[in-house]
Amino acid sequence: MVLISTCLSAAACVSPPRPSTAAQELKKNPKAFIEGRVVDVRGNPVAGLRVDAIPHAEIPWSAPAETGTDGRFRLELLAPGDYSFALSRGGRTVVTDDPRDPSRVRIRVAPGGHTDGIELLYLEKEWERNLGKPNNL
């Protein structure tokens, strides 16, 4: 019982680092929205992928989105800022050297802005090669 209460007391004393002043200022701005879809190399929508926006500056990461059956996603981001993207499935993320990889897409957003029609490419063959097995779509 002592061990449990000691662990709980220690956990209560731990806190995440304070956000930088710049990050706190960004949170005051209206959010930006990015909408798009993930497709495979044949243009078919890919469902069930997690989409993360990767900030290119000292910007806190925003909540990820998940693609629907139509491959569509919607992200709400802190702005202004530049973002790229990462796709994940089952806790696994693959970033490739392919210039079409979502990590190479770069989008600039403005406070209150809305960008629609972004298309991210799911490179299934590269995922299989990097993970060593089929992805079972």
N, C-alpha and C positions, 0 to 999 in steps of 0.2 A: 504494500500500500504506500509506503514511503517513496519507493521508486516512482510510482505513478504520479504522485503529487509533485515530486521534484521535477519530473519531466514536464508536467503541465505548467508549473511555475516558470521553468526555463523557456518554454515555448511562448508564454505570454510576454516575456521580456524581449523577444526578438521581433524586429520590425524591418520592413523593406527600406532601402535607401530612399531618402527624400528626392523627389523629382527636381531636376535643375530648374533654375529660374526661367530659362527659355521654354522648357516643356510646360511649366505652369502657365506661361503666357499663351502658348498655343491652345491650351484647353479652354481659354476664354473666347476664342474665335468660333464662328459657326463651323460646323463639320462640313467636310466635302464628301461626296458620294461617287463611287465608281461602280458601274454596272457592266456586266459583260457575260461572256460564256466561254466555257472550255470545250474545245473540240479535238478530235484525233486528227491524224494526217489526212484522213479521207473526208473530213468535214463533219463527221458524226458527233453529236453531243456526248459528253462524258459526265455521268452522274456520280455522286458520292465522293467527290474529291474535296479536300479542304483547300481553300485559297487564302493565303496570307499575303498581306501587303508588307513589303520590306522597306522601311524608311531609309533614305540615304543621308540622314543627318541625325542629330541628337533629338529624335522624336520618339516618344513611347510607341510601342507597337499597339495597333488597334485589334479589336476582336476579329477573328477569321470568319470566313463565310464557307458554306458548303454548297456545292453545285447540286441543283435539282435534276430531275429526270430529263429536262431540256438542256442541261449543261450550264444553266444561268446561275449567276452569283451577284451579290450586292455587298459592297464594303462601305463602312462609314469610317472616315479617316480624319485625323487632325490635319489642319491646314494653316498656312501654306506648307507645301512639302513636295519632295520628289520620292516616288515609290517604284519598286520593282515587285515581282511576285514569286511566290513559291507554291508548288502544288504538293499535297501530301495525301497519302492513303494508308490507313492502318498504322499511323504513327511513323511512317517512312516517307522521307522526302528525297527526291533525286534532282540534282542540278547537273545539267550536262554542258558540254562545250559547244553544243549546237547553237548557232546564232539565233535560232527561232525559239530557244528555251525561254519560258516566262521570266526567269531571273534576269534576262537581258532586255526585257521590255522596260521602258522607263516612262512614267507618267508624272506630270506636274499637276498638282491640284491647288486650287485657290479656296480661301474660306467661303463657304456657302456654295461652292461650285458643284456641278453635276456632270460627270463624264459617262456617256453610255456608248455601247457598241464595241467595247474592248473585247478582243478575241485572243484567248491564250491557248497555246498549242500543247496538248498532252502527247509527249513523245514516247509512246508505248514501247517501241523496240529498245530505246535507250534505257528505259526503266528496267526492262527485262534483263538487259545486258549488265546493268549496274547492280541489280538485286540478285541476279543469278537464277531467276525463276519467273514464270509467267505471272502476270498481275491479276489474273482471273477477273476480268471485267465481265 
